[in-house]
Amino acid sequence: MMYNDVLLRCRELDSWTQDLSLPNVVWISGLFNPQSFLTAVMQSLARKNEWPLDKMNLTVDVTKKFKEEFNQPAREGAYIYGLFMEGARWDIQGGTIAEARLKELTPSMPVIAVRAIPNDRQESRNTYECPVYKTKLRANTYIWTFSLKSRERPAKWVLAGVALLLSV
């Protein structure tokens, strides 16, 4: 971990402790245990709506905005940033995964809205189950799977090795 990264993490934690509330947009890459944060999002919505936790799933909506454009936290769930896509890119206007551009190895993702929904409301058509990893090595750094919208068949993105990364 680089010194600059440590300073960014300290600044992020400092801003959290100012008013002890969830920031407008959470830098998920700066968290030591991002899985715990995502689980907490699920748990808080399950408790709020009185849904059984074992029948819940995370759903994500990739926004068209970046961190600076948000001036309040999500009403349900959380907004997260700090992810990069490998093997493809996110088409902001079309709202889907698209072919990678030449020399653009890991483009950054816009802010992603994360919330929990019951399993039976999960949309599975026209989606790619995209794995999320901490690092490019992938090995033991798996975090979660996000269902991302796609116009192509999922097999195309599987063959391309498309994944979201927290650090590049």
C-alpha positions as a Python dict, from the first residue, in 0.01 Angstrom:
ca = {
    (1, 'M'): (0, 0, 0),
    (2, 'M'): (134, 337, -96),
    (3, 'Y'): (175, 630, 143),
    (4, 'N'): (-70, 842, -57),
    (5, 'D'): (-331, 567, -21),
    (6, 'V'): (-286, 569, 357),
    (7, 'L'): (-334, 947, 364),
    (8, 'L'): (-654, 916, 159),
    (9, 'R'): (-785, 650, 398),
    (10, 'C'): (-709, 872, 698),
    (11, 'R'): (-886, 1166, 535),
    (12, 'E'): (-1189, 946, 459),
    (13, 'L'): (-1208, 816, 816),
    (14, 'D'): (-1166, 1169, 950),
    (15, 'S'): (-1462, 1291, 744),
    (16, 'W'): (-1673, 998, 874),
    (17, 'T'): (-1597, 1090, 1234),
    (18, 'Q'): (-1692, 1459, 1191),
    (19, 'D'): (-2068, 1397, 1208),
    (20, 'L'): (-2077, 1018, 1256),
    (21, 'S'): (-2307, 960, 960),
    (22, 'L'): (-2265, 779, 631),
    (23, 'P'): (-2089, 997, 373),
    (24, 'N'): (-2280, 1094, 59),
    (25, 'V'): (-2065, 850, -140),
    (26, 'V'): (-1852, 580, 27),
    (27, 'W'): (-1501, 513, -102),
    (28, 'I'): (-1535, 133, -93),
    (29, 'S'): (-1175, 81, -207),
    (30, 'G'): (-1053, 255, 107),
    (31, 'L'): (-1227, 14, 342),
    (32, 'F'): (-1022, -262, 501),
    (33, 'N'): (-1314, -507, 474),
    (34, 'P'): (-1552, -400, 194),
    (35, 'Q'): (-1757, -722, 228),
    (36, 'S'): (-1863, -616, 576),
    (37, 'F'): (-1986, -282, 446),
    (38, 'L'): (-2193, -450, 173),
    (39, 'T'): (-2333, -698, 426),
    (40, 'A'): (-2424, -408, 655),
    (41, 'V'): (-2616, -244, 370),
    (42, 'M'): (-2813, -568, 331),
    (43, 'Q'): (-2872, -605, 705),
    (44, 'S'): (-2992, -249, 757),
    (45, 'L'): (-3245, -272, 473),
    (46, 'A'): (-3361, -617, 586),
    (47, 'R'): (-3419, -483, 937),
    (48, 'K'): (-3591, -165, 813),
    (49, 'N'): (-3831, -355, 583),
    (50, 'E'): (-3865, -663, 807),
    (51, 'W'): (-3738, -895, 534),
    (52, 'P'): (-3559, -1224, 617),
    (53, 'L'): (-3186, -1171, 562),
    (54, 'D'): (-3133, -1517, 411),
    (55, 'K'): (-3377, -1429, 131),
    (56, 'M'): (-3204, -1102, 40),
    (57, 'N'): (-2971, -1007, -240),
    (58, 'L'): (-2768, -698, -322),
    (59, 'T'): (-2866, -513, -635),
    (60, 'V'): (-2661, -241, -801),
    (61, 'D'): (-2749, 47, -1029),
    (62, 'V'): (-2459, 218, -1200),
    (63, 'T'): (-2535, 590, -1205),
    (64, 'K'): (-2428, 839, -1472),
    (65, 'K'): (-2256, 1058, -1211),
    (66, 'F'): (-1923, 1078, -1033),
    (67, 'K'): (-1854, 1136, -663),
    (68, 'E'): (-1846, 1516, -669),
    (69, 'E'): (-2198, 1534, -818),
    (70, 'F'): (-2366, 1388, -506),
    (71, 'N'): (-2468, 1622, -224),
    (72, 'Q'): (-2665, 1375, -11),
    (73, 'P'): (-2646, 1004, 77),
    (74, 'A'): (-2874, 741, -80),
    (75, 'R'): (-3221, 717, 72),
    (76, 'E'): (-3192, 338, 66),
    (77, 'G'): (-2862, 151, 67),
    (78, 'A'): (-2547, 345, -21),
    (79, 'Y'): (-2359, 510, -304),
    (80, 'I'): (-2010, 368, -357),
    (81, 'Y'): (-1714, 470, -572),
    (82, 'G'): (-1354, 368, -632),
    (83, 'L'): (-1413, 70, -863),
    (84, 'F'): (-1242, -1, -1195),
    (85, 'M'): (-1352, -234, -1473),
    (86, 'E'): (-1106, -476, -1630),
    (87, 'G'): (-1170, -649, -1963),
    (88, 'A'): (-1439, -404, -2074),
    (89, 'R'): (-1569, -55, -1994),
    (90, 'W'): (-1893, 95, -1872),
    (91, 'D'): (-2093, 285, -2134),
    (92, 'I'): (-2228, 570, -1923),
    (93, 'Q'): (-2484, 690, -2177),
    (94, 'G'): (-2612, 342, -2266),
    (95, 'G'): (-2599, 217, -1908),
    (96, 'T'): (-2440, -118, -2004),
    (97, 'I'): (-2107, -300, -2028),
    (98, 'A'): (-1929, -223, -2357),
    (99, 'E'): (-1617, -332, -2544),
    (100, 'A'): (-1293, -202, -2394),
    (101, 'R'): (-1118, 79, -2577),
    (102, 'L'): (-760, 34, -2695),
    (103, 'K'): (-500, 129, -2431),
    (104, 'E'): (-772, 179, -2169),
    (105, 'L'): (-698, -115, -1942),
    (106, 'T'): (-896, -35, -1628),
    (107, 'P'): (-1137, 256, -1675),
    (108, 'S'): (-1297, 390, -1357),
    (109, 'M'): (-1663, 326, -1290),
    (110, 'P'): (-1917, 598, -1211),
    (111, 'V'): (-2080, 595, -868),
    (112, 'I'): (-2277, 276, -802),
    (113, 'A'): (-2597, 270, -596),
    (114, 'V'): (-2606, -45, -382),
    (115, 'R'): (-2919, -165, -205),
    (116, 'A'): (-3077, -489, -92),
    (117, 'I'): (-3390, -650, -235),
    (118, 'P'): (-3568, -981, -182),
    (119, 'N'): (-3433, -1263, -404),
    (120, 'D'): (-3759, -1294, -598),
    (121, 'R'): (-3731, -933, -717),
    (122, 'Q'): (-3378, -978, -859),
    (123, 'E'): (-3362, -900, -1232),
    (124, 'S'): (-3157, -1168, -1410),
    (125, 'R'): (-3236, -1098, -1775),
    (126, 'N'): (-2979, -901, -1975),
    (127, 'T'): (-2729, -902, -1691),
    (128, 'Y'): (-2373, -1017, -1641),
    (129, 'E'): (-2281, -1154, -1298),
    (130, 'C'): (-1963, -950, -1260),
    (131, 'P'): (-1718, -1057, -989),
    (132, 'V'): (-1565, -785, -771),
    (133, 'Y'): (-1205, -828, -653),
    (134, 'K'): (-973, -622, -434),
    (135, 'T'): (-676, -640, -673),
    (136, 'K'): (-577, -736, -1026),
    (137, 'L'): (-430, -1062, -894),
    (138, 'R'): (-785, -1175, -815),
    (139, 'A'): (-664, -1499, -646),
    (140, 'N'): (-796, -1471, -288),
    (141, 'T'): (-933, -1119, -321),
    (142, 'Y'): (-1295, -1194, -420),
    (143, 'I'): (-1546, -960, -253),
    (144, 'W'): (-1892, -992, -412),
    (145, 'T'): (-2077, -1036, -743),
    (146, 'F'): (-2261, -739, -895),
    (147, 'S'): (-2529, -792, -1161),
    (148, 'L'): (-2446, -541, -1435),
    (149, 'K'): (-2669, -462, -1732),
    (150, 'S'): (-2550, -596, -2067),
    (151, 'R'): (-2675, -601, -2424),
    (152, 'E'): (-2447, -896, -2500),
    (153, 'R'): (-2471, -1252, -2378),
    (154, 'P'): (-2290, -1304, -2044),
    (155, 'A'): (-2057, -1561, -2206),
    (156, 'K'): (-1886, -1279, -2399),
    (157, 'W'): (-1787, -1103, -2075),
    (158, 'V'): (-1688, -1430, -1907),
    (159, 'L'): (-1448, -1505, -2194),
    (160, 'A'): (-1311, -1150, -2176),
    (161, 'G'): (-1247, -1196, -1803),
    (162, 'V'): (-1451, -888, -1713),
    (163, 'A'): (-1435, -799, -1345),
    (164, 'L'): (-1458, -498, -1117),
    (165, 'L'): (-1146, -413, -915),
    (166, 'L'): (-1103, -197, -607),
    (167, 'S'): (-739, -127, -676),
    (168, 'V'): (-531, -112, -995),
}
